Amino acid sequence: MVLLGKLAHPMHSLGKLPPPGACRGFWGWLNAVFNKVDYERIQAVGPDRAASEWLLRCGALVRYQGYQKWQQDYSGLPTGPLGKYKIEAIDATESCIMYRGFDYLGTLNICI
């Protein structure tokens, strides 16, 4: 157990800190994976459902037309016929959405 502790924190034991951003590499990679566009999924479930899944997976909130409540739980996404739930608003505050996933937004039919 002690040996594993020494291997897990070699910089700490030497009194040195890791270089800035060294711990962010994994999270940046994971965020990029979450933001990868799945064009087959868009075709299978429709643009609003696919965009909702992406946004919620990345920690954003989604509100649908005709509903006042914000959807925040990926597992609680509403079900029903394709196209029933249209995205009305997105709150991406403190989410990990990246430009890589913006193609999901480009497939939405937005009426202004």
C-alpha positions in Angstrom: 0.0 0.0 0.0 2.8 2.4 0.9 4.6 1.6 -2.4 1.5 2.5 -4.4 1.1 5.7 -2.5 4.7 6.7 -3.5 4.1 5.8 -7.1 0.9 7.7 -7.3 2.4 10.9 -6.1 6.1 11.0 -7.2 6.1 14.8 -7.8 4.6 15.4 -4.3 7.2 13.3 -2.6 10.0 15.3 -4.3 8.4 18.6 -3.3 7.7 19.6 -6.9 4.3 20.4 -8.4 3.3 19.1 -11.8 3.5 21.6 -14.7 0.4 23.8 -15.2 -2.3 22.0 -17.2 -0.8 18.5 -16.7 -3.9 17.2 -14.9 -6.3 18.8 -17.5 -5.2 16.5 -20.4 -7.6 13.7 -19.4 -10.5 16.0 -18.8 -9.9 17.7 -22.1 -9.9 14.3 -23.9 -13.0 13.2 -22.1 -14.8 16.5 -23.0 -13.8 16.0 -26.7 -15.3 12.5 -26.6 -18.6 13.8 -25.1 -18.7 16.5 -27.9 -18.1 14.2 -30.8 -21.1 14.4 -33.2 -22.9 11.2 -34.0 -24.5 11.8 -37.4 -26.1 8.4 -37.4 -27.8 9.2 -34.1 -29.2 12.4 -35.5 -30.7 10.5 -38.4 -32.1 7.8 -36.1 -33.8 9.9 -33.4 -34.0 13.4 -35.0 -32.1 16.6 -34.4 -33.8 17.8 -31.2 -33.4 14.5 -29.4 -29.8 14.0 -30.5 -28.9 17.6 -29.5 -30.7 17.2 -26.2 -28.6 14.0 -25.5 -25.4 15.9 -26.4 -26.2 18.9 -24.3 -27.3 17.0 -21.2 -24.3 14.6 -21.5 -22.1 17.7 -21.3 -23.9 19.2 -18.3 -26.1 21.8 -20.0 -29.8 22.3 -19.4 -32.5 22.1 -22.1 -36.1 23.5 -22.1 -38.7 22.3 -24.7 -41.4 24.3 -26.4 -44.6 24.3 -24.3 -42.8 23.3 -21.1 -41.6 25.6 -18.3 -39.3 23.1 -16.5 -35.6 22.8 -17.5 -34.5 19.2 -18.3 -31.2 18.5 -16.6 -31.2 14.7 -16.2 -29.9 12.7 -19.2 -31.7 9.5 -17.9 -35.0 11.4 -17.6 -35.2 12.6 -21.2 -38.8 12.6 -22.3 -39.9 9.8 -24.6 -42.6 9.9 -27.3 -42.9 10.2 -31.0 -39.9 11.7 -32.9 -40.2 15.4 -33.2 -42.6 15.8 -30.3 -40.1 17.7 -28.1 -38.5 20.7 -29.8 -35.7 22.6 -28.1 -36.7 26.1 -27.1 -33.8 27.2 -24.9 -30.4 26.0 -23.8 -28.5 27.0 -20.6 -24.9 25.9 -21.2 -23.6 27.7 -18.1 -20.7 25.6 -16.6 -21.2 22.8 -19.1 -18.4 21.2 -21.1 -19.9 21.8 -24.6 -17.2 22.5 -27.2 -17.2 23.7 -30.8 -16.8 20.0 -31.9 -20.5 19.4 -31.0 -21.9 22.5 -32.6 -23.0 20.4 -35.6 -25.8 19.2 -33.3 -27.1 22.7 -33.2 -26.9 23.2 -36.9 -29.4 20.4 -37.5 -32.1 22.0 -35.4 -35.1 23.7 -36.9 -35.2 26.9 -35.0 -38.0 29.5 -35.4 -37.1 33.0 -34.3 
